[in-house]
Amino acid sequence: MNDAGPNASGAERIHVFTAGGTIDKIYFDAASEYAVGASVVGELLRSARVTADYQVTELLRKDSLELTDADRDTIRDAVLASDSSRIVITHGTDTMAETAQRLAGIAGRVIVLTGAFAPARFATSDAVFNVGMAFAAVQTLPPGVYIAMNGQVFDGLAVRKDRAAMRFVPR
């Protein structure tokens, strides 16, 4: 899926790649059976009235615990092939830091990974806030790899998920 947002006046397009994860999960019943569905990121950006120029490209529909080295190579290759130097990647939280490590060393790009601890389809999801933070961060940070979660922007190469606290913390 490719989804483009409004065309801003002269600003560089932000390329959003979706890899799946909780942000795009769909739950089917009370037993928590789920699937990673089509990305809702384009819908989130439209409903937030984002006026920055953006393009959303769906790469994967996987829980991050199921991502392989080949999947991480797919993400890296997509970033390298993009015409934009400003990249946002939506990703599952469990292995987000591992993918950030795989993206290390890509010169001249601001790469911000983000996700959610609750699906975007839930009223109490952190998805909208996290995607908004990632959009702000990608427009203001110098080149590098970052993770935007929990109201903070972390160095993507020096962060980990604290499962017990359900948040990201510096490593």
C-alpha positions as CSV (number, residue, x, y, z in Angstrom):
1,M,0.0,0.0,0.0
2,N,1.2,3.5,-0.8
3,D,-0.7,6.4,0.7
4,A,0.4,10.0,0.2
5,G,-0.6,13.0,2.3
6,P,-0.9,16.7,1.5
7,N,1.9,18.3,-0.5
8,A,3.6,20.8,1.7
9,S,5.2,24.0,0.3
10,G,8.7,23.0,-0.6
11,A,9.3,20.8,2.5
12,E,10.9,17.4,1.9
13,R,8.5,14.5,1.9
14,I,8.6,12.3,5.0
15,H,8.6,8.6,4.0
16,V,6.7,6.4,6.5
17,F,7.3,2.7,6.3
18,T,5.0,0.3,8.3
19,A,6.3,-3.0,9.5
20,G,3.3,-4.2,11.6
21,G,3.4,-4.6,15.4
22,T,0.8,-3.8,18.0
23,I,0.0,-0.4,16.4
24,D,-1.8,-2.3,13.6
25,K,-3.1,-5.3,15.6
26,I,-6.8,-6.3,15.2
27,Y,-8.2,-8.4,18.1
28,F,-11.0,-10.8,17.3
29,D,-12.3,-11.9,20.7
30,A,-12.0,-11.8,24.4
31,A,-9.3,-14.5,24.3
32,S,-7.0,-12.0,22.7
33,E,-6.8,-13.8,19.4
34,Y,-5.3,-11.2,17.0
35,A,-3.8,-10.6,13.6
36,V,-1.6,-7.7,12.4
37,G,-3.9,-6.0,9.9
38,A,-3.5,-3.3,7.2
39,S,-1.7,-0.3,8.6
40,V,-3.8,2.5,10.0
41,V,-1.0,5.0,10.0
42,G,-2.2,6.9,7.0
43,E,-5.7,7.2,8.6
44,L,-4.1,8.4,11.8
45,L,-2.2,11.1,9.9
46,R,-5.3,12.2,8.0
47,S,-7.4,12.4,11.1
48,A,-4.7,14.4,12.9
49,R,-4.8,16.8,10.0
50,V,-1.1,16.5,9.3
51,T,-0.1,19.0,6.7
52,A,3.5,17.9,6.3
53,D,4.2,16.2,2.9
54,Y,4.3,12.4,3.5
55,Q,4.1,9.0,1.9
56,V,3.1,5.8,3.7
57,T,4.5,2.5,2.3
58,E,3.4,-0.8,3.9
59,L,6.4,-3.1,4.1
60,L,5.3,-5.9,6.5
61,R,2.4,-7.0,8.6
62,K,4.2,-8.8,11.4
63,D,4.5,-8.9,15.1
64,S,8.0,-7.8,15.8
65,L,8.8,-11.0,17.7
66,E,8.3,-12.7,14.3
67,L,10.7,-10.4,12.3
68,T,13.7,-12.2,10.8
69,D,17.1,-10.9,9.7
70,A,15.7,-10.9,6.2
71,D,12.7,-8.7,7.3
72,R,15.2,-6.3,8.8
73,D,17.1,-6.3,5.6
74,T,13.8,-5.5,3.8
75,I,13.3,-2.5,6.0
76,R,16.9,-1.3,5.6
77,D,16.8,-1.7,1.8
78,A,13.5,0.3,1.7
79,V,15.1,3.1,3.7
80,L,18.2,3.1,1.4
81,A,15.9,3.1,-1.7
82,S,13.8,6.0,-0.5
83,D,14.3,9.4,-2.1
84,S,13.6,11.0,1.3
85,S,16.2,11.7,4.0
86,R,13.4,11.8,6.6
87,I,12.1,8.4,7.5
88,V,9.5,7.2,10.1
89,I,9.1,3.5,10.7
90,T,6.2,2.0,12.6
91,H,7.3,-1.2,14.3
92,G,6.4,-3.6,17.1
93,T,7.9,-2.6,20.4
94,D,9.5,-6.0,21.3
95,T,12.3,-5.8,18.8
96,M,12.3,-2.2,17.8
97,A,15.7,-1.6,19.2
98,E,17.1,-4.5,17.2
99,T,15.8,-3.0,14.0
100,A,17.3,0.4,15.0
101,Q,20.7,-1.4,15.4
102,R,20.3,-2.9,11.9
103,L,19.7,0.7,10.5
104,A,22.8,2.1,12.1
105,G,25.4,3.5,9.7
106,I,22.9,4.8,7.1
107,A,24.4,8.2,6.4
108,G,22.4,11.4,5.8
109,R,19.1,10.1,7.0
110,V,17.0,10.9,10.0
111,I,15.3,7.6,10.9
112,V,12.7,7.5,13.7
113,L,11.1,4.3,14.8
114,T,7.8,4.3,16.7
115,G,5.0,2.0,17.7
116,A,2.4,1.5,20.4
117,F,1.8,-0.6,23.5
118,A,-1.9,-0.7,22.6
119,P,-3.4,-1.1,19.1
120,A,-4.3,2.2,17.3
121,R,-7.8,0.9,17.0
122,F,-8.2,1.1,20.8
123,A,-9.6,4.3,22.3
124,T,-6.8,4.3,24.9
125,S,-3.9,3.7,22.5
126,D,-0.7,5.6,22.7
127,A,-0.3,5.2,18.9
128,V,-1.5,8.7,17.9
129,F,0.8,10.4,20.4
130,N,3.8,8.3,19.4
131,V,3.3,8.8,15.7
132,G,2.9,12.5,16.3
133,M,6.1,12.6,18.3
134,A,7.9,10.6,15.5
135,F,6.7,13.2,12.9
136,A,8.0,16.1,15.0
137,A,11.3,14.3,15.7
138,V,12.0,13.4,12.1
139,Q,11.6,17.1,11.1
140,T,13.9,18.5,13.8
141,L,16.7,16.0,14.6
142,P,20.1,15.6,12.9
143,P,20.8,12.5,10.9
144,G,20.8,9.3,13.0
145,V,18.6,6.5,14.2
146,Y,16.0,7.3,17.0
147,I,13.1,5.7,18.8
148,A,10.2,7.9,19.8
149,M,8.1,6.3,22.5
150,N,6.6,7.2,25.9
151,G,6.9,11.0,25.4
152,Q,10.7,10.7,24.8
153,V,13.0,10.5,21.9
154,F,15.9,8.1,22.5
155,D,19.1,7.4,20.7
156,G,18.1,4.3,18.8
157,L,21.4,2.6,19.4
158,A,21.3,3.1,23.2
159,V,17.8,2.2,24.3
160,R,15.9,-0.9,25.4
161,K,12.4,-1.9,26.1
162,D,11.7,-2.4,29.8
163,R,9.0,-5.1,29.6
164,A,8.1,-4.9,33.3
165,A,7.6,-1.1,33.3
166,M,6.1,-1.2,29.7
167,R,8.3,1.6,28.5
168,F,11.6,2.3,26.8
169,V,14.6,3.3,28.8
170,P,18.2,4.3,28.0
171,R,20.6,1.4,27.8
